[in-house]
Amino acid sequence: LESMNVQSFDGAGLLRLMESLSGGQSSCSATLTTLFICHYYGSDEEGEASWRAVAAGACPRLSHLTLTGSRGVGDRTVKAIADAVRVGAIDRLRYIDLAYTSMGDEGLTALKSAMVERRTSVLVDVTFAGCKV
């Protein structure tokens, strides 16, 4: 499995998905390159917990991440994604779409900081349309 598209997810569902990817029980964790999670409506805290699984190495080949319209994605979630970048868990990430999320200045600063610290990561396209930054 290279691409996964999930829509209208709550926090518990996202956490279960990410835990299954990081648990080694799913062969897709090694091959997943594109993840679309649109209209995530869980809490920012649940989103943060979910992305901690990615920081633990759940999706090492992830190159495209779309979280468009996910109001449950705020600064805490984006900071967890930034941590995954910082530790090299998603070194192949080239595209991230955070349009119409609840991310603010703290999330943007964390993501920018992680990219500077982890010079091997090269984000080519970042979308922030409709965010509070």
Disulfide bonds with the S-S distance in Angstrom:
none
